[in-house]
């Protein structure tokens, strides 16, 4: 039986739910979760429909793919901590009237930024593993691209949100960052499988050294 928990306090959870309630294009709230002593901090974009319905990150097909990927690294969900740039589901309405997932916009990213920063402050020495451009750019700015930086161990300051100025500023401290494509990326783009697998092997080797 896995022992997973969230570091979010009831106050933060309440604030997160208010953010969704006040935004007509966000729904639900999915708390971050993981083990007590994570080896990596996995950073996603935002929950989808399945995650919102179950109230947990990475469920459904994406969750199964994540679990397979973790197993290949010799890890389980108890060995990681998962959070996202936004903890509610961003959606748009399609022509059929059904909701569709979408990438969070900059306003939504900034609204969720204080909670994201608060969470990362709890893991100053844990390897940050952003999956995809949304979480990578939240850390390093919009100029950062996962296509350029994937599979590399970076040691850089990260962005924190200044609520007084409404702008992102770089931290004085540097963080260890290992950007990756999303584990399901090679499932959708078969030609990327070799690259995604190679990055996973690099991460596994890096973890074996720590």
Residue pairs with C-beta under 8 A, 6 or more apart in sequence:
2 76
2 77
2 78
3 35
3 36
3 78
4 33
4 34
4 35
4 77
4 78
5 33
5 34
5 35
5 36
6 13
6 31
6 32
6 33
7 32
7 81
7 119
7 122
8 16
8 31
8 32
8 115
8 119
12 115
12 118
13 29
13 31
15 115
16 29
16 31
16 87
16 88
16 112
16 115
17 29
19 26
19 29
19 88
19 111
19 112
20 26
20 27
20 28
20 29
20 88
23 88
23 108
23 111
25 90
25 91
25 92
26 86
26 88
26 89
26 90
26 91
26 108
27 52
27 88
27 89
27 91
27 99
28 47
28 51
28 52
28 53
28 55
28 88
28 89
29 52
29 55
29 87
29 88
30 47
30 51
30 52
30 55
30 56
30 57
30 84
30 87
30 88
30 89
31 55
31 87
32 57
32 81
32 82
32 83
32 84
32 87
32 119
33 56
33 57
33 77
33 81
33 82
34 42
34 77
34 78
34 80
34 81
34 82
35 77
35 78
35 79
35 80
35 81
36 78
38 79
38 80
38 81
38 123
38 126
39 75
39 79
39 80
39 126
39 127
39 207
39 210
40 75
40 79
40 80
40 81
40 126
40 127
40 128
40 129
40 178
40 207
41 80
41 81
41 83
41 120
41 123
41 126
41 127
41 128
41 129
42 80
42 81
42 82
42 83
42 129
42 131
43 83
43 84
43 85
43 128
43 129
43 130
43 131
43 135
43 138
43 139
44 57
44 58
44 82
44 83
44 84
44 85
44 131
44 132
44 134
44 135
44 182
45 84
45 85
45 86
45 103
45 104
45 131
45 132
45 134
45 135
46 84
46 85
46 86
46 87
46 88
46 89
46 90
46 101
46 103
46 104
46 134
47 57
47 84
47 87
47 88
47 89
48 60
48 62
48 89
48 101
49 89
49 99
49 101
50 59
50 60
50 62
50 63
51 57
51 58
51 59
51 60
51 89
52 88
52 89
57 82
57 83
57 84
58 66
58 82
61 184
62 184
65 183
65 184
65 187
66 183
67 76
67 77
68 183
69 183
69 200
70 76
70 77
70 79
70 80
72 200
72 204
73 200
73 203
73 204
73 207
74 204
74 207
75 207
81 123
81 126
83 116
83 119
84 135
85 104
85 109
85 112
85 116
85 134
85 135
85 138
86 104
86 108
86 109
86 112
87 112
87 115
88 112
89 101
90 101
90 102
90 103
90 104
90 105
90 108
91 99
91 100
91 101
91 102
92 99
92 100
92 102
93 99
93 100
94 100
103 134
104 112
104 134
109 138
110 161
110 166
113 138
113 160
113 161
113 168
114 161
114 163
116 138
116 161
117 160
117 161
120 128
120 158
120 175
124 173
124 175
127 176
127 177
127 178
127 206
127 207
127 210
128 139
128 158
128 175
128 176
128 177
128 178
129 177
129 178
129 179
129 180
129 203
130 136
130 138
130 139
130 146
130 177
130 179
130 180
131 180
131 181
131 182
131 183
132 146
132 181
132 182
132 185
133 144
133 145
133 146
136 144
136 145
136 146
136 149
136 179
137 144
138 159
139 158
139 159
139 175
139 177
140 154
140 156
140 158
140 159
140 177
141 159
141 168
144 179
146 179
146 180
146 181
149 179
150 179
150 180
150 181
150 195
150 199
151 178
151 179
151 180
151 195
151 198
151 199
151 202
151 203
152 178
152 179
153 176
153 177
153 178
153 206
154 176
154 177
154 178
154 179
155 174
155 175
155 176
155 177
156 174
156 175
156 177
157 170
157 171
157 172
157 173
157 174
157 175
158 170
158 171
158 175
158 177
159 168
159 169
159 170
159 171
160 168
160 169
160 170
160 171
161 167
161 168
161 169
162 168
162 169
178 202
178 203
178 206
180 196
180 199
180 200
180 203
181 192
181 195
181 196
181 199
183 196
185 192
185 196
186 192
186 193
186 195
186 196
186 197
